[in-house]
Amino acid sequence: MNKSFPLRRFSTLLNSSVRPSIRGNFGEGKWKPIPIPHRTVPEPRGQDLDFINVAHSHLIHSDWAKLSSLSTDLTPLRVKHVLLKIQKDHVLSLEFFNWAGIQKPSCNSLEVHSIILHILTKNRKFKSAESILRNVIESCSIDVPSNLFEEMLHSYRLCDSSPRVFDSLFKTFAHMKKFRYATDTFCRMKDYGFFPTIESCNAYMSSLLDLHRMDITLAFYREMQRHRISPNVFTLNMVMHANCKLGKLEKALEAFREMESMGFRPNTASYNTLIAGHCSKGLLSFAIKLKNSMERSGVHQDVVTFNTLIHGFCKEGKLHGANKIFIEMKGANVTPNTVTYNTLINGYSNVGNSEMGSKLYEEMLRNQVKADILTYNALIFGLCKEGKTKKAAYLVKELDNHNLVPNASTFSALICGRCLRKNSERAFQIYKSMLRSGCHPNELTFKMLVSTFCKNEDFDGAVQVLKEMFERSMALDSGSLSEICSGLCQCGKIEEAKMLCSEMEARGLMPAGFDKSKTTNFGA
């Protein structure tokens, strides 16, 4: 599955392999798993039998030199039977499997792979098994993942295997973000009476969260509940995270309470998740209550706890509250990091207090906290917002001394500063430097440039910026376009205004709500 793997497809896969008599009856004594098939293996005869016996003798005597002389006569059948003979020795089995793969890769068929996987998982060598699974999934044909379960199933009884072999397959697919195969494996495991461990379920959920698929994460958790797969603290933390990201704070709190009712002790990540969810909604009072509850419960407050709260207060423009949390942080002996300082500097810059931002920067350097490009961008933005463009330019020069490279945000801040001083020509020069540096302006940067040219009544300059937007298939908003067209018409350039509108229309960039019929009336 890729990032666009839909919830409907997930639900179909979860339910498609479950018979009606099974669904809803788990734990009620009515559910009967499908019997595990048993593939009979023909006994080797003649030359095959002779080869297997000789190879086995060399192996148990660790005579690899003599074994090498037999390598040209290896076949998948012979490798399989040698493995079955030595399967009680998982170390020797793995050595032989690896050796056969080097001598004659074609001999390590999918069936041979399934046998070594059974041997390893039965002996709890899960990391080795998952390493082999990764290799076979990555290096083989497109049909391999879908056939792997089938091969492992048919050799299960042959190797007197452990259910953990299927768990390893499910977990590996999850780690590799191959969700179609992971979901299919989960469904097929259910049919045969196997259920993954909570660690593997957590790996699956974690990979889904990495791809921001909160909906599928919660659907899978419901499936776990239906089949009574007991969650742990990490599972419930992920459930809370998914609900918080979807804005379902009550559901997140429900999972938190469920954790306590199950006898689990919420950890730092549990509280941090809820604090972040409430901060994102601007519910700062409740976020503080959670922090206080954390303290009373003896749960460690870490740098993430304080950074999350500081960010929440800064986002709402409540710098006094952010500073109070910052002081509490230091009082709790939690060392502020680069993220802490960047958040505060950015917060003060946004409210036009570059002086406080500079003081924090100096404190940061005194405490030997490393400044990064985000630190400088926040400082530069703060200075530019107050029209202190010379100081901002000086900071840009400092970047080289710290082995930092200006990015799009650096240039946007400088452009903003020049635009605030109505210096459209200098702002456009910085824009050109931005392009030469390989950085890409966003729509806000273009809008600032257009607005500044219009304020300076340099409508030709505004058109030049607009044409730069055309090249990037970016559309201007209706109000800004009206301002340009009105200005052109007032300068007697009605035809140019009409041509501009026609070009935008041809490129499919005409903003909604703009009435081009009014263009001819702008100059009236």
TIFI-578237 format. One record per residue: residue in three letters; x, y, z of N, C-alpha, C, O in turn. Coordinates in steps of 0.1 Angstrom, whole numbers, plus 5000, padded with zeros to 4 digits. Atoms other than C-alpha are relative to their C-alpha. Layout:
% TIFI-578237
ALAXYZXYZXYZXYZ ...
***
This chain:
% TIFI-578237
MET500849885000500050005000500950125000501950135006 ASN499349875000501150354993499350105009498450065016 LYS500549904991500350675011498550024998497850075007 SER501449985003496950694994499149885002498049884998 PHE500850124997495850355005498750035008498850085019 PRO501249954994492150415013499549925011499849805012 LEU500650074989490250335044499149894996499049785002 ARG500950105005487650155024500749874996500249764999 ARG499250115004490249925009500549925012500549805013 PHE499550064987491649855044498949925006499149805010 SER501150074993488249765058499649884992499349774998 THR500350125009487549535028501049895003500649775004 LEU499050104997490849355034499849945014499949815015 LEU500250064987490149315071498949915001498949815008 ASN501250084999486749165065499949894990499149804992 SER500250095012487148975032500349865003499749774998 SER499650144997488848675047499449945012499749835016 VAL500650054988486648635077498649954997497750034992 ARG501350065003483648405073498950065009499250105021 PRO501149954992480248525086499949935014499549995024 SER500150084988480248245112501150045010501050015022 ILE498949964991483548385126499750145006499950165018 ARG500149864996482748755128499050015011497949965011 GLY500949974989481248865161499949895010499349905020 ASN500150114990481748525178501349975006501549875013 PHE498750034994485348555189499950005015499350095021 GLY500150014985485648435225498749945005498549935017 GLU501350054995482148285225500049854998498949795000 GLY500050155001483247925218499549954986499549834984 LYS500550045013481847925182501050014989500949954978 TRP499049985011484948025163500949894998501549845008 LYS499150115003486847755146500950044989500550074978 PRO499049965011490047835127500049904989499849784991 ILE499850095012490647685093501249915004502249965009 PRO498950094997492847375097501350044992501250084980 ILE498749975007496547435088500349884991500449774995 PRO499750115010497347245056501449945003502350005009 HIS498750074998500146995056500549954986499949864980 ARG499550045013502246955025501049885002501949895010 THR499150124998503846605022501250034991501150084980 VAL498849985007507446615011500549864995500849775003 PRO499650135005508546334988501449975005502350055006 GLU498650044995511546135002501050014989500749964978 PRO499050005011514746194983500549864997500549775005 ARG499550135004516045904963501250014991501650124987 GLY498950015009519045794943501150105003501650125014 GLN498949904999521646074937499650115010500550165017 ASP500549904991519546324956500349965015500850035023 LEU499850054987519646104987501549995004501950035015 ASP498650014997523346044984500650135002501450155012 PHE499549864998524146414980499650055014500550115021 ILE500449944987522046505011500749935011501150005021 ASN499250074989523746235033501450055001501950075012 VAL498649955000527246345022500150145005500950175013 ALA500049864996526446715026499750015015500450095022 HIS500350004986524946645060501249965008501550025019 SER498850044993528046465071501150115000501750135011 HIS499049895000530346745060499650125009500450185015 LEU500549884992528147005077500249975015500750055022 ILE499950034986528046825111501549995005501850005017 HIS498650004997531846795109500750134997501950144998 SER499549875003532247155099501050004989502050084989 ASP499050025011534147045068499550084988499050024978 TRP500549915010533247345046500749994987500250014976 ALA499250025013536047275021499549894992499349904980 LYS500650125007534646935012498650034995498249994984 LEU501449965004531147085011500050094987499250084979 SER499949915012532347344986500249934987499749974976 SER499850085012533347074962498649954994498649914983 LEU501350055005529646974960499150114995498050094990 SER500849895003528347324953499450014986498350054984 THR500550005014527947274916498749914998498049934989 ASP501150105001525446994923498850045009497949965011 LEU501149954992523147204945498750024992498850074981 THR501349975006519447214937499050045012499350015023 PRO500949964989516447364956499549885009499449895021 LEU500550124993515247004965501149965010500849935022 ARG499050054991518646914980500350105012500550065023 VAL499849904990519047244999498949985011499149995023 LYS501250014991515547195014500249885009499949895021 HIS499850124992516246845026501150015010501149955021 VAL498849984990519646935041499550085012499850055023 LEU500549914990517947215060499049925010499149945022 LEU500950084991515246975073500749905009500349885020 LYS499250094992517846735085500850075011501050015022 ILE499249924990519847005104499250105008499750185015 GLN500849894995516847215115500150025016499850135021 LYS499949994985517447145153501250095004501250145015 ASP498849914997520747345150499850124991500150134980 HIS500449885008519547695140501250074995501250144985 VAL498749935004523147835138500549934988500850004978 LEU499550075011524247565114499150024988499550034976 SER501149995011520947595094500250144993500250144981 LEU499849865006521547975089501350004992501450074982 GLU498750005008525247915079499849934987500349984977 PHE500150085012524247655054499150084990499450084978 PHE500949925009521347875040500850114993500750134981 ASN499249895005523748175036501049954990501250014979 TRP498950055009526447955020499449954987499949984976 ALA500750055012523947794995499650124992499750124979 GLY500449885007522748144986501150074993500950124982 ILE498849945006526248254978500549914988500849954977 GLN499550105010527247934959499149994988499549994976 LYS501050015011524047914938498750065005497849995010 PRO501249924996521448184945498649944996497749955004 SER501350065005518748004925499549895008498349855007 CYS500450124991518747714950499250055012498449975017 ASN500749954989517347934977498650054995498350174995 SER501349975005513747914964499150055012499650075023 LEU500949954990510748054982499749905011499549935023 GLU500250104990510147724999501249985009501049965021 VAL498850004992513747715011500050115010500350105022 HIS500149884991513248065025499049985011499350015023 SER501050024990510147965043500549905011500249915023 ILE499550104991511947665059501050075010501050045022 ILE499049944991514847875073499350105009499750125020 LEU500849904991512248135086499449925011499349975022 HIS500550084989510547855105501049965010500849975022 ILE498950044991513847735119500450115010500550095022 LEU499549894992514848075131499050055010499350085021 THR501049954991511548195146499749905011499449945022 LYS500250114990511047855164501150015011500849985022 ASN498949984990514447935181500150155004501150195010 ARG500149874996513348295187501150104995501550195001 LYS499049915007515948445163499250094991499450084979 PHE500949925008513548705152500750114991500250134980 LYS499349905008516048965140500649944988500550004977 SER499450075012517748715117498949974990499149984978 ALA501150035009514348605104499550124992499250124980 GLU500549885007513248965097501050064990500650124980 SER499049965010516549035080499849934987499949984976 ILE500250095012515948745056498750044993498750054981 LEU501349965006512348855051500250134992499650154981 ARG499849875007513449215042500749974986500350034976 ASN499250035012515949075017499249944989499249984977 VAL500850075010513548845000498850094994498550084982 ILE501149915005510749114998500650104991500050144981 GLU499449905007513149374985500649964986500550034976 SER499250055011515049164960499349924990499749904978 CYS500650095009512548934945498950074992498650194992 SER501049955009509748964920498750055007498650035019 ILE501249934995506449144925499049895007498249935015 ASP500950114995504648804932500449945014499749885020 VAL499550074988506848704961499350035013498949945020 PRO500749974987505148894990498749935001498449885012 SER501350065000501748754981500149855002499249785007 ASN499850155000503148394978500749965013500749845016 LEU499150034989505348415009499149935012499649835017 PHE500950064990502448345034499649864997499749775005 GLU500550135004501248055014501149895002500949785007 GLU498950104998504747885014500349985014500549865018 MET499750024985505247945051498949925006499149845015 LEU501250074994501747805058500249854997500049765005 HIS500050145004502347475038501349935006501349815007 SER498950074993505747415055500050015015500949975022 TYR500149984985504547505090500049875008500849865017 ARG500050124993503747155101501349924998501849855007 LEU498850075004506747015083501250035010502049955013 CYS498949954992509047225105499650015015500450065023 ASP500549994986506947195137500250145005500850165016 SER499749864998506947575136499350075011498550015019 SER500649924990505847855159499250114993499550164982 PRO500849895006503048115152500850134998500450214990 ARG499249885001505748375156500550024986500950144982 VAL499549995014506848305120499150104992499650184984 PHE501049915007503648485107500050135006499950234999 ASP499949874993504048755133501250084994501150204992 SER498849945006507548825119499750054986500250164982 LEU500349965013506148845084499150135000499450224993 PHE500949894998503349085095500850135004500750244999 LYS499249894995505849305114501050064989501150184988 THR499149965011508349315085499350084990499850194985 PHE500849925009505649425061499750145005499750244998 ALA500349874993504649695086501250095000501050214996 HIS498849914999508249825091500350054986500850164984 MET499749965013508649835053498950084993499050124982 LYS501249925005505350025049499349944988498850014979 LYS500750075011503949755026498649965006498449845010 PHE501350024992500449795041499049904994498349845001 ARG500950105007498549595015500349865004499449785008 TYR499550144996500649285023499849985015499549875019 ALA500150014986500649355060498649975004498349895012 THR501450024997496849385061499549864996498849795003 ASP500350135005496449075040500549895009499849795012 THR499450104991498848885063499249995013498949885018 PHE500850004988496848995093498749934999498349855007 CYS501350075002493548875078500249854998499449785004 ARG499850145002494948545068500549935013500149815015 MET499750054987496548495102498849975008498749865015 LYS501250014992493148545118499249874995498849795004 ASP500750115005491648275095500549875006499849775008 TYR499350124996494148015107500250005015500949915020 GLY499950004985493848105144501350065005501650045017 PHE498849944995497048305146499850155001499150214993 PHE500249854998497148665160501450065003502250005010 PRO498749934998500148905159500250045015499250065022 THR499649954986501949015191499650155000499550214990 ILE500349864999501149355204501150094995500950204990 GLU498949935006504649465194499950024985500250134980 SER500149995014503949385158498850094996498950174986 CYS501149905002500549565160500450145001500050234994 ASN499549864998502349865174500850054988500850164984 ALA499149975012504849855145499150044988499450144981 TYR500949975011501949855120499350145003499350224993 MET500749874997500150145138501050114999500750224994 SER498949895001503450345141500350044986500550164983 SER499749985014504150305104498850084993499150174985 LEU501149935005500650425096500050155005499750244997 LEU499949864995501050735118501150084993501050204991 ASP498949935007504350815101499550054986500050154981 LEU500649965013502250845069498750085002498050114993 HIS501149914997499651055087498649944997497750014994 ARG501350075002496950785083499349975013499349865017 MET500650014987495150855115498749914999498449835008 ASP501350085002491850705102500249855000499549785006 ILE499850155001493350365093500649955013500349845017 THR499450044987495350355126498849975010498949875017 LEU501150034990492050385146499149894995498649815004 ALA500850125005490250135123500749875004500149785008 PHE499250124996493049885130499949975015499849865019 TYR500150024986492849945167498649945004498549865012 ARG501350054998489149875166500049854996499349775003 GLU499950145004489949545148500849925011500449815014 MET499350064989492449465175499149975012499149865018 GLN500950014988489749525202499049884997498749815006 ARG500950115003487349295183500549865002499849775005 HIS499350134999489849015184500849995013501649905015 ARG499550014986490849085220501649995000502149915008 ILE498649994999494449165212500350115010500050235008 SER499949914989495449335244501050114997502250084993 PRO499049895003497049685239500950025012500749965023 ASN499249964989499849825260500150165000499350224992 VAL499949854999500850185269500350064987499850174983 PHE499549945013502550245235498850004990498650094983 THR501250015008499350125217499150125003498650194994 LEU500949894996497150365236500550144998499850234995 ASN499449875003499650645232499750044985499450154982 MET500249985015499250605194498550034997498250114989 VAL501449975002495450595197499750145004499050214997 MET500249874996495550915216500650104990500050204987 HIS499449915010497951075191499150014987498950124982 ALA500950005012495650975161498850085003498450164995 ASN501249924997492551115179500350155001499650234997 CYS499649864999494451435188500250074987499850184984 LYS499749955014495551485152498750024992498650114984 LEU501349985006491951445141499150105007498050125003 GLY500749904992490851695167499049945009498150015014 LYS500950074991488951435187500649985014501049885018 LEU499450004987490151535221499349915010499949865019 GLU500850084990487351365240500449854998500549775008 LYS499650145003488251035223501449975005501749865010 ALA498650024995491951085232500049995015500749905021 LEU500150014986490951145268499449875005499749815015 GLU500650134998488850835267501049895000501049805009 ALA498950095001491850635256501050015012501549915017 PHE499249974988493850795285499449935012500149875020 ARG500750064989491250685310500049854999500149785009 GLU500050145003491150345294501349945005501449835010 MET498750044996494850315300500149985015500649885020 GLU499950004985494450385337499149885005499549815015 SER500950104996491450145340500649864998500249765004 MET499350135003493649865325501249975009501849875008 GLY498950024991496149915352501450054995502450025001 PHE498849955005498750085330500350145006499350225009 ARG499649864995500650395343500350094988501350064980 PRO499649915011500550675317501450055002501950095013 ASN498649965000504050775308500250154995499250214991 THR499849865004505651105297499450024986498850134984 ALA500649985014504651045260498550015001497950084992 SER501450004999501050985271499550155003498650204996 TYR500349864996500851335288500450094989499650184985 ASN499649905011502851505260499150004989498850104983 THR500950025011500451365234498750085003498350164994 LEU501249934997497451505252500250165001499450244997 ILE499749864999499151835260500150074986499650184983 ALA499949955013500051875223498650024993498450114986 GLY501450005006496451795212499250125005498550194997 HIS500749884995495052065235500650134996499950234994 CYS499349875005497652325226499650034986499550154982 SER500349985015496852275189498650064999498450134989 LYS501449955000493252365197499950135008498850195009 GLY499949884992494352665218499449995014499150095021 LEU500550024986493052505250501149995010501549895015 LEU498749994992496052625270499749975015500649915021 SER500350024986494352615304500049855004500549805014 PHE500150144998493552245301501449934998501749845005 ALA498650055002497152185288500850015012501649935016 ILE499349974988498452345319499649905011500449855019 LYS500550094990496152125341500649864998500949795007 LEU499450135003497551815323501550005005502049905010 LYS498649994996501151935330500049995016500949925021 ASN500050014986500251985367499649865005500249815015 SER500450144996498551645369501249904998501449815006 MET498850085003501751495354501050015011501649915016 GLU499149974989503751655381499649935013500449875020 ARG500550074988501451525409500149854999500349795009 SER499950155002501551175394501549955000501749834999 GLY498650045000505351175395500549964987501549894986 VAL499550035014505651145357501050114996500750234997 HIS498949915004508851305344499550104989499050054978 GLN500249895010508351635325501350024992502350064998 ASP498849995008510851645296500050124992499150214993 VAL499949885009511951905271498950014991498550124987 VAL501150005009509151805248498750065007498050135001 THR501149944993506551885275500050155000499050214997 PHE499949854999507852235280500050074986499350174985 ASN500049955014508552295243498650014994498250114987 THR501450015006504952195234499250115006498450184999 LEU500849894993503452435260500550144995499750234993 ILE499449885004505852715250499550044986499150154983 HIS500549985014504852665213498550045000498150134993 GLY501449974999501152665223499750145004498950214998 PHE500149874996501452995241500450104989499850214987 CYS499549915010503553155214499150014988498850124982 LYS500950015011501153045187498850095002498250154993 GLU501149914997498353235205500450145003499650225007 GLY499549874998500553535209500150045015500250155019 LYS500049984986500653495247501449985005501849875011 LEU498650024996504353555253500350005014501349955019 HIS499850004985503953625290499949865005500749825013 GLY500250144996502553275294501249914996501649825003 ALA498950085006505353125272501250025009501949935012 ASN498849974992508053305293499849945014500849895019 LYS500250064987506453175325500349855000501049805009 ILE499750155002506652815312501549984999502149895004 PHE498650015003510252885301500850015014501849945016 ILE499449994987511152995337499849875008500749825015 GLU500350134993509452685351500849894995501349805003 MET499250105006511352475327501449995006501949895010 LYS498749994994514652595340500049975015501049915020 GLY500150034985513452565376499949855002500249805013 ALA500250154999512652195369501249934996501249814994 ASN498750065005516252145357499949924987500649834984 VAL500250055014515052065322500750104991500350224990 THR499249915008517652215298499350044987499049964979 PRO500649955013516152435270501049964989502249974990 ASN499250035012517352325236499750104989499150204990 THR500249915012517452485201498650024997498250144994 VAL501449995003513752415196499450105010498550195006 THR500549914990512952595229500350154996499450234995 TYR499649865003514852915220499450044986499050164985 ASN500649965013513752915183498550035002498050134995 THR501549974998510052895194499850135007498950215002 LEU500249874993510453185218500450124992499850224991 ILE499549905009512553395194499050034989498750154986 ASN501049995010509953335167498850075005498250154999 GLY501249944994507153425191500250155002499250224999 TYR499749864997508753755201500150084987499750194986 SER499949935013509553835164498650034995498450134989 ASN501449985005505853785155499350115006498450175000 VAL500749894994504754035180500850135000500550235007 GLY499349885002507354285170500950045011501250165014 ASN499149974989509754255199501449934997501749835003 SER498750065004513154185182501050015011502049945012 GLU499049984989514954315213500049885009501149835013 MET500150114992513654035234500649874993501249784999 GLY499450115008514553795206501549995000502149895001 SER498549984999518153925206500549955013501649895014 LYS499550044987518453875243499949855002500849795008 LEU500150144999517253515240501149934992501749834996 TYR498950055009519753455212501450015007502249925007 GLU498849984993522553595234500149895012501149845014 GLU500150104989521453365263500349864994501049785000 MET499850135007521353075238501549974998502049865000 LEU498550025002525053135229500749985013501749915013 ARG499450024987526053175265499949865006500849805012 ASN500250134995524552845273500449894991500249774993 GLN499450095010526252685243499049914994499249794991 VAL501150075007522952585227500250044985500350164982 LYS499749975014523552555190498950074992497750024992 ALA501049935008521752805168500049944986501149904981 ASP500150055014520452685134499450104991499250214995 ILE500549905010519052845103498650055005498350175002 LEU501349954995515652865120500150115010499350205011 THR499749904990517153065148500250144993499650244996 TYR499749875007518553325124498850054992498650174991 ASN501249965007515453325103499050085009498450185005 ALA500949934991513353415133500550145004499850235005 LEU499449874997515853695143499950104988499550214990 ILE500149925012515953825107498650054998498450174995 PHE501349965002512253825104499550105010498950205006 GLY500349904990511854015137500550134997499850234999 LEU499449875004514254285126499450064988499150184988 CYS500649955012512754315092498650055002498250154996 LYS501449964997509254335106500050145006499050225005 GLU499949864993510454645126500750104991501050214995 GLY499349915009512154785095501550015002502250104996 LYS498649994997515654725109500849914990501449814993 THR499450095011516954585075501550005000502149904996 LYS498550004999520654685081500449895009501449825007 LYS499650104990520854475112499749864995500449764998 ALA500450125006519054195094501049954990501449834989 ALA499050035010521554205065501349965007502049875002 TYR498850044993524354185090499949865005500949785005 LEU500250144995522853865105500249904988500749794990 VAL499950095011522653715070501549984997501949874993 LYS498550025002526453775066500649915010501649845007 GLU499550094990526953595098499849854998500549775003 LEU500350145002525453275085501149924995501349814999 ASP498850075006528553185065501049965011501649855011 ASN499050034989530653205097499549885008500349815015 HIS500550124992528352935113499749884990499049794994 ASN500250115010528352715081498549984998498149864996 LEU501450015002524652795076499750064986500350164982 VAL500349955013523052855042498650065000497750005006 PRO501349945000520153095037499049914992499349854982 ASN501150075007516852925027498950094996499050214997 ALA501149925005513553035013499550105011499150215008 SER500549924989512453165047500950125003500450235006 THR499149884997515553385051499850114990499650224993 PHE500349905011514953555017498750065002498550184999 SER501449954998511253585024500050115011499350215009 ALA499949914989512053765057500650144995500150244998 LEU499349885005514454005039499150084990499050204990 ILE501049935010511854075011498950075008498550185004 CYS501049944991509254135038500550145006499750235006 GLY499449884994511554395054500050114990499750234994 ARG499949905010512154575022498650054995498450174992 CYS501349975004508454565013499350105011498650195007 LEU500549924989507554715047500550154999499950245003 ARG499449875002509855005039499750064986500250164982 LYS500549965014508155035004501250014990501150084981 ASN498850005010511554964987499849884991500549784992 SER500450115009510054744959501249964991501349844989 GLU498950035009513154764937501049915007501549815002 ARG499050074992515454634965499449865003500149765003 ALA500750124997512854374974500149904988500249784990 PHE500050095012512754244938501549954997501649844992 GLN498650045002516654234937500249885009500949785006 ILE499850114991516554014968499349874995499749764996 TYR500750115006513953794951500849934989500849814988 LYS499150055011516353754921501149925007501549815002 SER498950074993519153654946499449875005500149775006 MET500750124995516653404961500049894989500349784992 LEU500050105011516253234927501449954997501549834994 ARG498750045003519953234921500649905010501449815007 SER499650094989520453054954499349874999499549785008 GLY500750135001518052774943498849995009498349885011 CYS501250004991515252884967498850044992498950114983 HIS501249985007511652894957499050095009498750055020 PRO500949914992509353184968498649935000498249864991 ASN501450054999505753104980499150114995499550224992 GLU501049905005502553284971500050125009499750235004 LEU500049894991502853505002501150104996500850224996 THR498849915004506253644990499650074988499850194987 PHE500449945012504853714956498950115003498950224997 LYS501149914997501753884971500650135006500150245003 MET499449884994503954114992500750084990500650214990 LEU499349925010506054214962499050074991499250194988 VAL501049945008502954284941499450125007499250235002 SER500649904992501354484969500950125001500550245001 THR499049894998504554694974500150084987500250204987 PHE499849935013504954774937498750084998498850204993 CYS501249935002501254874936499950135009499550235005 LYS500049884991501655104967500950114995500750234997 ASN499149915006504555264949499650054987500350134980 GLU500649975014502355304918501049964989500950024978 ASP499150055010504955104899499349874995499649764998 PHE500950115004502354884881500749914989500449804988 ASP499250085009504854774854500849905008501049785004 GLY499250094991506954624883499149895005499549785006 ALA501050104995503754454896499749894990499649784993 VAL500250095011503154304862501249904998501049794995 GLN498850095001506754174861500049895010500349785007 VAL500150114990506153994894499049904996499149784998 LEU501150085004502853864881500549904990500149784990 LYS499550095010504653714851500949895005501049785000 GLU499150104993507153544874499149905006499549785006 MET500950104995504153384890499449914990499249794992 PHE500550085012502853264856500949894998500549774996 GLU499050105003506053074851500049895010500449775007 ARG500150104989505352884884498649955001498349885011 SER501450045000501652834876499350045013498549975019 MET500649954987500753044907499050114996499250194987 ALA501049905002497553244908500050115010500350085022 LEU500149884991497153594923498550005005497649964998 ASP501349994995494153664945499250114992499950204986 SER500849915007491253864931500350155003500350234994 GLY499749864995491954184952501350054994501350174990 SER498849955005495554204941500050024985500650124980 LEU500149985015494754154904499250124997499550204987 SER500849885002492054424906500950125002500850224995 GLU499249894997494654654921501050034988501250144985 ILE499149985012497154594892499250054988499750154982 CYS500849965012494454624865499550155001499650224992 SER500549864997493054944881501250104998501050204992 GLY498949915002496555094882500550014986500850124982 LEU499749995014497355004846499150094992499550174984 CYS501049925007494155154834500150155003499950234994 GLN499849864996494755474854501250064993501250184991 CYS498849965007498055494836499850004985500750034977 GLY500450005015496255464802500449874993500549874981 LYS499550135006497455104797498849895001499049785006 ILE501250085000493954954793500249874992499949764997 GLU499750125008495054714765500949905007500749785006 GLU499050094993497954584786499249925011499549815014 ALA500850064990495454514814499149894994499049785000 LYS500850105006493154324790500949884996500449774998 MET499150115005496054124776500549915012500649795012 LEU499650074987497154034812498949915004499249795008 CYS501250094996493653904820499849884990499649774995 SER500150115010493553704787501049895003500849775001 GLU498950104998496953544795499749925012499949805012 MET500450074988495753454830498949894997499049785002 GLU501150095003492653304816500449884992500049764994 ALA499450115008494553104790500849905008500849785005 ARG499250094991496852964817499249935011499749855018 GLY500950064990493852874839500450065014500249995024 LEU499549944987495153114866499150125004499450195014 MET500949894996492153354867499449985014498849875016 PRO500550024986491253404904498550005000497850074993 ALA501450004998487753324915499550135005500150205014 GLY500649884995485553624920500450124992500050234995 PHE499549885007487453844895499150024987498949934980 ASP500949975012485154014869500950084990501150204991 LYS499149945009487354084839499250114991499950194984 SER500849915008484454274822500250145005500050244998 LYS499849874994485254564846501350064996501550184999 THR498749965003488754594833499950134991500750234994 THR500149895009487754844806499450135007499650245002 ASN500649884993485955064832501050055011500650155017 PHE499149954989488955094856500550144998500650225007 GLY499449875003490355394838498950114998499350234997 ALA501049905003486955574834499950105012499050195011 
***
